[in-house]
Amino acid sequence: MGLIEVNGIRVFAYHGCLEEEGRIGGHYRVDVAVEGQFTTAEQGDDLRDTVDYGRVTALVLREMAVRSRLIEHVARRILDALKAEWDPAYRWRVRLVKERPPINGDVDEAVYTIEG
């Protein structure tokens, strides 16, 4: 078994329950990890036998561009898009970080993680 991680995908997006979040937006980071059997890629050195980091990033950016009220909803869409693209035997983890959420208090980030 191997583990591939694509960490720190930075995105400016417009998610949140507050109306002003839809207008002013905010900063987000997305980390994606996938566990699976990558022996063929290890031995054959062919991109078709593994998970393409560029495609992972493109799927994350596509789903982050669709406004949602909840980061949980966005994370689920990202996970579903990744699972639809690659081998169903792979096990995925998506970690979505909302930096400096506009809440009453000094909070660095709100984080939601989903696996599937």
NUMITI-577796 format. One record per atom (N, C-alpha, C, O): residue in three letters; x, y, z. Coordinates in steps of 0.2 Angstrom, whole numbers, plus 5000, padded with zeros to 4 digits. Each point is the difference from the previous one (the first is absolute). Example, Ala and Ser with C-alpha at 12.3 -4.5 7.8 and 13.67 -1.06 7.14 Angstrom:
<recs>
ALA506649725039
ALA499650065000
ALA500450065000
ALA500549995003
SER499350064993
SER500450065001
SER499650055003
SER500350065001
</recs>
This chain:
<recs>
MET500449945000
MET499650065000
MET500450065000
MET500650005003
GLY499250054994
GLY500450074999
GLY499550055002
GLY499449995000
LEU500950075002
LEU499650065001
LEU500250064996
LEU500650015001
ILE499050024996
ILE500250064996
ILE499650065003
ILE499449995002
GLU500950064999
GLU499750065003
GLU500250064996
GLU500550014998
VAL498950035001
VAL500150074996
VAL499750055006
VAL499450005001
ASN501150035002
ASN499950055005
ASN500050074999
ASN500450024996
GLY499250025007
GLY500150074999
GLY499750034994
GLY500350054997
ILE499249925000
ILE499750034994
ILE499650065002
ILE499550005004
ARG500850064994
ARG499750065003
ARG499550034995
ARG500150004994
VAL499450025009
VAL499450034996
VAL499750065003
VAL499950005006
PHE499950044990
PHE499550065002
PHE499349984998
PHE499949994994
ALA499750015011
ALA499349974998
ALA499550045004
ALA500150045004
TYR499249954995
TYR499550045002
TYR499549955004
TYR499450014999
HIS500849955006
HIS499649965004
HIS499850035006
HIS500450045003
GLY499149945000
GLY499850025007
GLY499350025000
GLY499650014995
CYS500149995011
CYS499350015002
CYS499850085000
CYS499550024998
LEU501050025003
LEU499950075000
LEU500050034993
LEU500449984995
GLU499150065004
GLU499950034993
GLU500750044998
GLU500149994994
GLU500250045010
GLU500650044998
GLU500649954998
GLU500450024996
GLU499649925007
GLU500549954997
GLU499949984993
GLU500549994996
GLY498950025002
GLY499949994992
GLY500250064996
GLY500149994994
ARG500050065009
ARG500250064997
ARG500850015000
ARG500350024995
ILE499949985011
ILE500750015001
ILE500549945000
ILE500650014999
GLY499149935002
GLY500449944999
GLY500549995006
GLY500150045005
GLY500349914995
GLY500549985005
GLY500549954997
GLY500049984995
HIS500550015009
HIS500649964999
HIS499949935002
HIS499849995006
TYR500349964990
TYR500049935002
TYR500649964998
TYR500350024996
ARG499849935007
ARG500549954999
ARG499749934999
ARG499549985004
VAL500749984992
VAL499749934999
VAL500649955000
VAL500550014996
ASP499549945008
ASP500449955000
ASP499749934997
ASP499449995003
VAL500949984993
VAL499749934997
VAL500549955001
VAL500650014999
ALA499249935004
ALA500449945001
ALA499649944997
ALA499450005000
VAL501049964996
VAL499749944998
VAL500549945001
VAL500650004999
GLU499049955004
GLU500449945001
GLU499849944996
GLU499450004998
GLY501149974999
GLY499849954995
GLY500649964998
GLY500650015003
GLN499349944993
GLN500549964997
GLN500450034994
GLN499650014995
PHE501050025006
PHE500350034994
PHE500649974998
PHE500550034997
THR499549905004
THR500649964998
THR500250014992
THR500650004999
THR498950004997
THR500150004993
THR500350074998
THR500550004996
ALA499350055008
ALA500450074999
ALA500750005002
ALA500450024997
GLU499749945009
GLU500650005003
GLU500549964995
GLU500650024999
GLN499249934998
GLN500449964996
GLN500050024992
GLN500549994997
GLY499050055001
GLY499950014993
GLY500150084998
GLY500250014994
ASP499850035011
ASP500250074999
ASP499550044995
ASP500250034996
ASP499149955004
ASP499650024995
ASP499450045004
ASP499749975005
LEU500250094993
LEU499550045003
LEU499349975000
LEU499650015005
ARG500249954990
ARG499449975000
ARG499949955005
ARG499449985001
ASP501150005003
ASP499949955005
ASP500050035007
ASP500049965005
THR499950104995
THR499950035007
THR499550065000
THR499650014995
VAL500450035010
VAL499650065001
VAL500450064998
VAL500550025003
ASP499250024992
ASP500350064997
ASP499950065005
ASP499450025000
TYR501150015003
TYR499950055004
TYR499750064997
TYR499650045003
GLY500649974991
GLY499750064996
GLY499249994999
GLY499650055001
ARG500249894998
ARG499349984999
ARG499650015007
ARG499550025000
VAL500949965005
VAL499750015007
VAL499950075001
VAL499450025002
THR501150024997
THR499950075001
THR499450034996
THR499750045002
ALA500349944991
ALA499550034996
ALA499349985003
ALA499550044999
LEU500449905003
LEU499349985003
LEU499950045006
LEU499450025001
VAL501149995003
VAL499950045007
VAL499850074998
VAL499550035002
LEU500850004993
LEU499950074998
LEU499350014997
LEU499650045001
ARG500249914995
ARG499350004997
ARG499550005005
ARG499550035000
GLU500549925005
GLU499550005005
GLU500050065005
GLU499550025002
MET501150004999
MET500050065005
MET499750064996
MET499850055004
ALA500249954990
ALA499750064996
ALA499250005001
ALA499750054998
VAL500049905004
VAL499350005001
VAL499850025007
VAL500249965005
ARG499550094995
ARG499850035007
ARG499649955004
ARG499549984998
SER500750025008
SER499649965005
SER500050035007
SER500450045001
ARG499149955003
ARG499950035006
ARG500549965005
ARG500350035005
LEU499849914994
LEU500349965005
LEU500749974997
LEU499949974994
ILE500650035010
ILE500649974997
ILE500049925000
ILE500349974996
GLU499250015008
GLU499949925000
GLU499749984993
GLU500249954998
HIS499450095000
HIS499749994993
HIS500550004994
HIS500049964996
VAL500450095005
VAL500650014995
VAL500449945000
VAL500249974995
ALA500050015011
ALA500549945001
ALA499749944997
ALA500349964997
ARG499050035004
ARG499749944997
ARG500050004993
ARG500149954997
ARG499850115000
ARG500050004993
ARG500749994997
ARG500149964995
ILE500450065008
ILE500749994998
ILE500149925001
ILE500349974995
LEU499650005010
LEU500149935001
LEU499649964995
LEU500349954997
ASP499150075001
ASP499649964995
ASP500350014993
ASP500149954996
ALA500250115003
ALA500350014993
ALA500749965000
ALA500149974994
LEU500350025011
LEU500649965000
LEU499849934999
LEU500349974996
LYS499250015008
LYS499849935000
LYS499849984993
LYS500149944997
ALA499550104999
ALA499849994994
ALA500550004994
ALA499949974995
GLU500750065007
GLU500550004995
GLU500549945000
GLU500349984995
TRP499849995011
TRP500549955000
TRP499749935003
TRP499450005002
ASP501149954999
ASP499849945002
ASP499650005006
ASP500250035005
PRO499249934995
PRO499650005006
PRO500349975006
PRO499750015006
ALA500849954993
ALA500449975006
ALA500450055004
ALA500149995006
TYR500050074991
TYR500450055004
TYR499650035006
TYR499450004999
ARG501050015006
ARG499750035006
ARG500250085000
ARG500650015000
TRP498950035000
TRP500250075000
TRP499950045007
TRP499549985004
ARG500850074997
ARG499950055005
ARG500150074998
ARG500450024996
VAL499050025005
VAL500050074998
VAL500050045007
VAL499649995004
ARG500950064996
ARG500050045006
ARG499950084997
ARG500450024997
LEU499150015005
LEU499850074998
LEU500150055005
LEU499749995006
VAL500750054994
VAL500250055005
VAL499750074998
VAL500250034994
LYS499450005010
LYS499750074999
LYS500550045004
LYS499950005006
GLU500550054991
GLU500450045004
GLU499650065003
GLU499650034996
ARG500649995010
ARG499750065003
ARG499250004999
ARG499850054997
PRO499949915005
PRO499250004999
PRO499750065004
PRO500250025005
PRO499350014992
PRO499750065003
PRO499549995005
PRO499450004999
ILE500949985007
ILE499649985006
ILE500250055005
ILE500550035000
ASN499149975005
ASN500150045006
ASN500649975004
ASN499849965005
GLY500850064994
GLY500649975004
GLY500650004995
GLY499950014994
ASP500649985009
ASP500750004996
ASP500149934999
ASP500349965004
VAL499550024990
VAL500149924998
VAL500450004994
VAL499950034995
ASP500749935005
ASP500449994994
ASP499749974994
ASP500050024994
GLU499649925008
GLU499749964994
GLU499549965003
GLU500049985006
ALA499550004989
ALA499549955001
ALA500249944995
ALA500150024994
VAL499949925009
VAL500249954995
VAL499449945000
VAL499749985005
TYR500249994989
TYR499649955000
TYR500449944996
TYR500350024995
THR499749925007
THR500349954997
THR499549944999
THR499649985004
ILE500549994990
ILE499549954998
ILE500449944996
ILE500550024997
GLU499349925004
GLU500449954997
GLU499549954997
GLU499450005001
GLY500849974994
GLY499649954996
GLY500449964995
GLY499749964996
</recs>
